[in-house]
């Protein structure tokens, strides 16, 4: 069986890794991963025929050639290779996790750090047990800082990622009502996300902590270096000065920046902005570069996007949804000054036994405000009695929307990934 050290020599000659033969380029190393509905081992030979330098398998392959390397477990080998690659770097590795806002936070921080450093980061949403190793293996020798996003839906997951990311710095954006089914309630979420703090605490790491959140204060106790950001009583402080149509932040401490005019919708993005300023200041990015990097960042991933279609304005925040982010989005939308406002909400997933109660709570929140119309789509919204329009799928909701031919209307479109609420705009 080949050692990781020998494997790494092969990787140095062929430093591009792929797990999908459809995306394979000549010279790539193909890792034949297995899942519930696929077995990459079946494509190992095809990968070689398409130009892969090697195929890594964990089952005997018919017509095996010298280019097919069998290991005990392909996924474990991928993660071990990623760790070995990580160990070649003596640079800051900033890990980001949390229930809400981690991708936006990662994107803004990457923009800020890239203004002064060669910075590598997670592409898109590659933040799981496969995506994180692939992200690490894309980091080249010119790297000065790496920003790694970590998603999780059960305990011990973040702990596992830390074993090969080996973060030197970390951020937990928040710990809210997300993936309650896997984590076993909100306390389980805190415990699971807190595994990042546990690693930093045990390895003399640095954490950037949203000091407004009492639970993050207590969770971060004992970490050797804590940089605080928030609205008061922190190293870097600021507050919302304007939220329509885009969020503007007035900085009050820790920087010479006076105002940051973002292209993000929603005052719930304030902590994401403050964390980026705190990280930028810590790594000595000049104030003017911090400001311009944040102001130039424009979301294009169905997160806090403002889209104009004719006379209509649409807040598209449909990449994901949980009770915490749904509540924040609805309350922010309620504060917007507009005559005609329509909510279009897809159901929330992975909430387990608490799902019905959480959907009822969202309906109770909606009732507090006046709306032109409310459209609910799929999941447990179908099970909860309400006086609002309910559709089984986003396709059905789209049909209704097209027939209405609405003008001069503000929309909030939000829902869990499985609801595919962005299809309303296609």
Secondary structure, DSSP 8 states (H G I E B T S, - for coil): ---HHHHHHHHHHS--EES-GGG--TT-EEE--B-SS-BGGGGHHHHHHTT-SEEEESS--TT--TTEEE-S-HHHHHHHHHHHHHTT--SEEEEEE-SSSHHHHHHHHHHHHHTTS-EEE--TT--STTHHHHHHHT--TT-SEEEEE---SSTTHHHHHHHHH--SEEEE----SSSHHHHTSHHHHHHHHTHHHHHHHHTT-EEEEETT-HHHHHHTTT-SEEEEEESSSSSEEEEEEE-SSS-EEEEEESSS--EEE-S---GGGHHHHHHHHHHHHHTT--HHHHHHHHHH----SSSSEEEEETTEEEEEE-S---HHHHHHHHHHHHHS--S-EEEEEE---S-GGGHHHHHHHHHHHHHTS--SEEEEESGGGGTS--SSEEESSHHHHHHHHHHH---S-EEEEE--GGG-GGGGG-
